[in-house]
């Protein structure tokens, strides 16, 4: 392995830190590397060509009051494949907030579980305001650039997908919405369009937009809601976009007093907005379904008169019934809603009939899963296979991956070795592939027993056989959230 240490960021955490989201699989990583001639177990497939990107949250300084893992600064990891070779880089995203705190040598913004008034800085970002836009939640590739985004609504930071050089923030036609852009945007690989939404505490509370393949604003409309909401993700079909108004949102009474605490209204339905991709506010049609909160959608497609939507239905989105007394480990207290097993996330399907206005829904699995990925060529189109992360118990982390055949209902599990955790698993179609699962699965693993990380490569047709190839990284990486695969054809 050839490794070049490019930079090292110096943090301010205690040496004896025992915070559950700054130790173990969440141990921060401060060194930035370029690496090539990587050590490989097995052989890198010749028909694997493109770049796998993953976003992770890294704690750098002690928080003003209380640290939450989503407060960490973005560190992106990139591994590019071609001709049976691989090259790796990792970099902090040089956001405005990151640079300001590096200069100050301390935290300047209040975290997601702190009151905004705790902030030292005189300005901030996010739907609730006065947060640090850390760009550490999601990453996608659009028009050849990696775009890193923030948990709530903020800027989109542009990076070179190979070198991870930060190239500034995104603007389209010299414009960017004042409300920012939510963490989850979607790219239609068939049209090259980027679809996005944002939300805020001011009417109309949500907007929806489309950026065309040339980087121009094609659509931007109001999506009026009854009040402030907390949507996290969106989905699309070939002709429609799907947004949501779910009954977990900021408590209106608390919000009126300047506090941001969530309430789940089981007496309210889940509402889904279906709008033609380039439609207007007047074109929006609303559908109702059982109350829930959905963090992530898997896919959607059109089936005759119906729009079919798949995602992860939370049966207990506020961790109701979980012991939060003094008997709970104080280091874990307050993090109950990070455990998908507690939230009871289950794969679910909704069918919206565009003729009758009727909604039907059904469960697709009894297993606790989340962070779904599919073959990107099938996003917005009919599909058969999804690949999801198995959720660890008691910790926001993943200890296996599951391939789900949505036609047969068969689920195949690959469980990671004890002490090893994996990331959101991307699907990389083989060069010249002609079948949905004629692809590879890629995931970054963090082995805390042996203190090392690999990029694990599976055959998507049979992940239970285990990795066909393991590419060692220069250093064990921290856990985090989202990832993406960009085929070479989309990178120019």
N, C-alpha and C positions, 0 to 999 in steps of 0.2 A: 504494500500500500504506500502510495506517495501522498504525503499530507503537508499542506502549508497552513500554519496558523496565521490567519489574516489579522485578527484583532481579538482583544479580550476586554469585556466590559466589567467594571468592578462594582459589585453590589454592596448593599449595606444591611444584610440579614445577619442575625446572630450565628456564631459558629455552632452553638448547641441547639439550633432550631429544631423544634419537634412538631411544627404545624403539619397536619396531614396532607396539605396541598402545597407544601414546600419541601417535602421529604419523600423517600420511597420513589415510586414511579413518577411523582411530581417534583423530584429534586431539580432545581433550576440548572440551566446550562448557560454559561457566560462566554464560552469561546466560540469564535467564528472561524470556520475552516473552508478550504478548498481541498478536495481529495480526488485522486485518480489512481489507475492501476489498483483498484480496490481488491481486497482479499475476498475470494468467492468460494463457497461450498457448492458444488455442482457446476452447471454451466448456464450463463446468461443466454436466453434464447435469441437466435438471430432475427426472429420475426417480432421482436419487441422493440418498438421505436417511438420515443416520445419522452415526456417529462412528468414525473410524479412529484407533486407539491403537497406539503403538509404544513398547517399553521399550528403553533403551540403557544401557550401562555407561560410567561416566565416572570416570576417574582424577582424584582431587582432591589427595591428598598422596602423598609418596614412601612406599613400603611399608617395613615394618620390615626386611625382607630382600629380597624378590623379588616383582615385580608380575606378576600374571596378569590377562588382560582380564576374567575373570569376577569379579574382586575389586572392580571399579568400582562406584560408587554409582549408584542408579537415577535416570535422568532420563526422564520420560515425555513423549511428544509426542502431542498430540491435534489432529485437524483434523475439524471438524464441517461437514456439508453439508446444505443444504436450500434449495429454491427457486432453485437455480442460484447460490447464494452459498456461501462458505466462511469459517470462522473458525479460527484456529490459536492454540494455547497450548503452552508447554513448562514443566515444573517438575521440580526434584529431589523425590524422595519423601522426606519428612521422617521417616526411620526413626530409631529410638533410636540406632543406631550412627552414622548420619550426623550427628545433632545433637551427640552426644558428641564426635566428632572435630572438628566445627566449633568447639566450645568449647575443645577442647584444642589445636587448630591443628596436629594431627599424626595419623598412623595409630596406632590403639590395638589393632587386631586383626591376627592373622596371616592371610595369604592362603591360598588353596587349595593352593599349592605350598610353603608354609612349615610348619614344625612348630608345633603348637598352643602349645607352651611359649613361643614367641616373643611371644605376645600380652602387651600391657601391661595391658589391661583385666582385671578380676577375674571376668568372666562372659562368656558368648558363646552362640552358637546353632549350629545345623547338626547333621546326623547324626553328624559326627565331633567335635562340640563346639568351643567357643572360636573360632568364626569370627564375622565380622560378618554379620548378616542385612541384606544390602544391597537386597533386594527388586528386583533389577535383571535378573531372567531373563525372567519371563513376565508377561503381563497378560491378564485376561479381564474380562467384565462379567457380574455376577450380581445380580439384583434391583435393577437400575438403577445399581449402583456398580461402578467399576473396582477390581479386586483385583490388586495387584502382588505377585509372589512371588520367593522366593530360590532359587538354584541347587540347594541341597540341601534341607533341611527347616527351615522357619521360620514366621514370622507371615505373615498376609495383610494387607497395608496397603490400607486403603479410601481411594479418592479419588473426587471428583466427576469424571465422565468428560469434562465440558466445560471446567471451570475448572482441574482437576487439583489442587484444594485437598486436602491430606492430612487425612483425617477420623479417623485413629487405626487401631487394629488390629481385626480381625474377631473376634467371638464369636457363637456360636450357642447359644441357650438358656442364656446366661451361661456358656458352656463353649467351650474350644478344646483340641485334643489336646496333651498335654505334649510329644509328639514333633514337634509342628509339622505342617506340610503341605508336601508336595513341590512343586517348581516347577510341574509340569504337572497342572492340574485340568481337568476337562471339564464343559461345560454342555450339556445336552440341550435344544435350543431347543423341542422338542415338549412337554416336560413342565415345563421351568423348573428341573429339578433340577441340582445341582452334585455331581459325583462326584470323589472325591479319594483319595489314599493317602499314607502316610508310611513311613519306614524308619529304623532305628537300629542301634546296635551291641549291643543287648540283646534277648533273646528276648521275644516271638515274632519280632522283627526287621521286621515289617511289619504295618500296619493299613490297612483300607479303609473308606471312609465315604460316605454320601449325605446331602446337605442338601436338603430339599424346597423347593418354590417359595415358601413362606412364611418360609424361613429357619430351619426347625426341623431338628434332627438326626433323620433317619429310619432310618439304619443306621450302625453302627460295629462292626467285627468284627476279630478277629485273623486274620492270614494267616501261619501258621507257616512259617518258612524254615529251611534247614539251618545258616545262619549269617548274618552281616552281608552285605548285598548293596548294589548301587548302581543300582537301577532309576531311570529318569529320567522316564518317560512312561507313560501308561495309555490304554486305549481302551474303548469300549462299543458294544453293539448295542442294539436295542430292548428286549431282555429280560435281557442279560448284561453284566457288566463283565469286562475282561481285564487281568490283572496279570502280571508276569513275574519270573522268577528266572533271570538270564542269567549265563554263566560268566566274566564280567569283574567282579571285586570286589576289595576290599581283601585283600592277602596276609595270611592268618591269623597267620603267624609275625611279620611286621612289626607287625601290629596288637597282638599280645601284648606287644610292646616299645614301644608308644606311637607307632608310625609308621604313616602312611597312604599306602602305595604299592599300586598296582594290579597284579593278575596276571590273565592270561587263561588259563583252564584249557580247552585244546582237547580234553581227554579227558572233559569233562563236557557233557551236553546243555543246550540252552536249554530252560527249563521255563515253561509258560504256565498260569496259574491262571484258570479260567473259573468265575465264580460268578454265580448269579442276582442281579440288581441289588439286591434287598433280601433276599438269602440270608444264611445263617449260615456259620460256619467249617466246619461239617460238610458243607455243600453244595458246597464247592470241589472242582472236578475238575482234575487236573493232566494236561497233555499235554507230550510231549517232541519236540524238533526239533533240527536241526543247530546246533552251537555258534556263537554270534555275540554281538555287542552291538548293540542298537538304541537310538539316541538318540531318534528321533521316529517315532510312528505316523501314518499317513495317515488311515485310517478302518477300520471293521469293520461287518459286517452279517451277518444270518442268511440262509442259503440251504438250505432244506429241513432236513436233519439236521445241517448243517454251520454252524459259525461261521467266517466268512472275515475274516482280519486282514491288512491291508497296512501296510508300514512299510519302513524303510531298513536293510537287512542290511549290516553291516560285515564285509568279508572279511579285514581286517587291523586289528583294533581297538586294538592296542598299537603300531602303526607298526613292526612287525617288519621287519628288513632295511634300515631307513633309516639313513643315515650320521649318527651322533651323535658323531663324533670332533671333535678340535680344528679340523679343516678346515671345520666348519660355521660359518656366520656366528654369532658368539657372541650377537648380539642375538636370533637366532631359535632358538638351541639350547634344547631342552626344549619347544618349541611344536609339535613334529611332529604330535602327536595333535589339533591344531586344524585340520589340513588334511584335509578330507574326501576329497581325491584320494589321499592317503596311506592313509587308513583304508579306502578303496575302498567307499564307501557306495553301494548299489544298491537300487532299488525292488524289493520282494520281496512275495510273497503266501504266507500260511499258511492251510491249511484244516484245521479240527479237527472230526472227526466225533463228535457227541455220542452216537451209538448204538454205534459200533464202538470208539471211543477212538483211532482212527487219525489221524495227522497227515500231510498232504501239503504240499509247498511247491514254489514255482517262482519264478524271477526274472521281473520285469516290465520291466526295462530294463537296458541295458548302459552307460548314461550316469551319470556321477557327479552326483547331485542330493541335496538334503536340504531341510529346513524346508518340508514340504508343507502346503498349505492346500486346502480344498475349500469348496463352497457349504455353509454351516452348516446349512441346512435338510435336508441329506443326511447329517449326522453320525449314525452309528449305523444308517443305512439304506442300501439299495443306491444306488450312485452310478456315474458314468461318468468324470468328469473330475477330475484333480488338477493343482494348479499348484505347482511346486516351484522352489526357487532353484538356479541353476547355481553350483557351488562354484569359487571362484578357486583358482589354484595358488599354494601357498606362504604363504597368508594366510587367516585365518578371515574371509571376506568373500564377497559374492555379486556376480557380474558379468553376470547374465542371469536370465531366467525361462523355464520350460518348461511348456507345457500338454501333459498326457498323456491320451490317449483310451484308457481301459483296456479298451474293447470292441474297437477296431480295432488297438490297439498303436501308433498314430501319435503321434509327438511333434513339437511345434512349438516352436521356440526363438526368443525375442527376446533378442538380445545387446545389452547396454548399450554405449554409446560407450566407447572407450578412456579409462581414468582415471575412469570413473563406476561406482559401486557401488550396488546396490539392497538393499532389506530384504525380510524375509519378506512375501510378497505376499498380501494378504487378498482375499476374494471378497465383493463387495457386490451382492446381488440387486437388480435394478431394481424399482422400485415396480410392483406388479401383474405381476411376472414369472411365467411359467408353464413355463419350461424351465430345466434345471440350469445351462446356461451363458448364460442370458439375464440377464447380470450385468456388473458392472464389476470390474476388478482394480485395486487401489490399492497403491502402493509408494512409500516415501520414497527418493529418490535422493541420493547425495552425490557431487558432481562436484568432484574435487580439482584438476582442471586449471583450471577457472574459479572455484573456491572458492565454490560455491553449492549449494543443495539445493532440490528440488522434490517435491511430491506428484504422482506420475505416475499418470494414469488411463487404463486400457486397456479396450477392449471384450473381455470374456471369451470371446466367440465367435471372435475372431481377434486374439490378442495380437501375432502377428508383424507386423501392420500398424503397430505402434508406438503410442505414447501418442496418444489423441484429445484430451487436455487435460493441461496442465502448470501446477501452481499453485506459485508461488515462495514459499519460506519466508524469514523474516527473516535467517537465518544458516545456514551449512552445519552440518549435524548430524553427530554421530559415528555410527559403526557400532554395532551391538548385536545383540540376539537376536530376541525374539519380538514379535508384533503380534496385533491382533484387530480385527474389525469388529463393531460393534453397530448394528443397524438402529434407526431412530427409535422403532419400536414397542416395543423392549426398554429404552428410556431413559426412558419415561414422559413 
